[in-house]
Amino acid sequence: MTGIRLEGIVKRYGTAAAARIDRLEIGDGEIVSLLGPSGCGKTTTLRIVAGLIEQDEGDLWFGDRLVNDVPPERRNAAMVFQNYALFPHMTVRQNIAFGLEVRRRPRAEIDRKIDAVLELVKLPGTGDRLPKQLSGGQQQRIAIARALATEPDVLLFDEPLSNLDAKLREYMRFELRKLLESLKITTLYVTHDQAEAMVVSDRIVVMDKGAIIQVDTPHRVYRDPASRFVAEFVGTASFLEGRIESWDAAAGRGTVSLADGLSLAGRGHGLKPGDAAVLCVRPEAISLLPPDQSGPGDHAGSVDAVVDLGEVIDYHVRLGGWTLRTRTIAGPRPGGPGDRVAVRLDPERCYVVAG
Ligand code: ATP
């Protein structure tokens, strides 16, 4: 097994840096996602690790092996692409056998491995079909089976679920997580879909403009965003701008005074009184109550819009000069558009970042 280490990696196109990774370590058997908007450098970073793009600067290590000058086919990494990249004229068995035949493995071993990986991706019995005789989700599982057959030290995924429809993508996220968890192969996974990154990964690397903004577990990326960019990209939130009014650095919490005179509490770090700040209010931080049930610390607000999505209801709520977005499980409604409501905020789920 092999961990991966990137040190001082820079890749430029012209004068612009497509990727600039000061340091990133992926542990043995760890599943790490690169997450960020289009053009942030995810694919460039993944391709550098695969050996398909050469970095201009920096070192890449697989375990204690410096692989800067090692060609892709000798890195023992297997890549799964967004478009599956199966050979259309070959059967499933022939597709999976390909990498093993290139490595001149004995026939009996090849046959045994094909059966084992088809079992692993839950598609036994499909070996004699052509890719076009399989659904998109099945084709992607064959592409994964083909990658696994060569017993790679490192698995690389480039947006592997993006070609699937929304329902299947959601299902495949969980299937893929289960499979990767059982394999314990070091995995680097590129996606622009934050929900996919949350489900699949042990840790998420949030990137912007070629650089790493935050590396953390999915839980911490969501609950302890390093910046407004991270809070905006991962999950949803309402953003309220103001200044730090009071701050307890040891406890990592304090209050933000907003331009319209509201003062709201939240958690964060590295802040001090007077700093420009943004309060990121997650939907689950907000409870709406009929005004007659208002309690101490609640704020008076009004419902702007109600969007009924069936199992959940989205509310847009006016609070001072701000609009907050929240979501409740369908049930008794605290109010309809134009109605007054009491707004209760859970400061544990409001995150303060530098403004
Ligand atoms: P996407 O999600 O859209 O695939 P990404 O995060 O994977 O985006 P990259 O493909 O790594 O982003 O691209 C990073 C930056 O480098 C972008 O600004 C892109 O335009 C630029 N870039 C990538 N490949 C090349 C190239 N071959 N020549 C010039 N610029 C490139």
Residues whose N, C-alpha, C, O or C-beta is under 5 A from the ligand:
A	BS01	ATP	Y13 A18 P37 S38 G39 C40 G41 K42 T43 T44 T45 H192
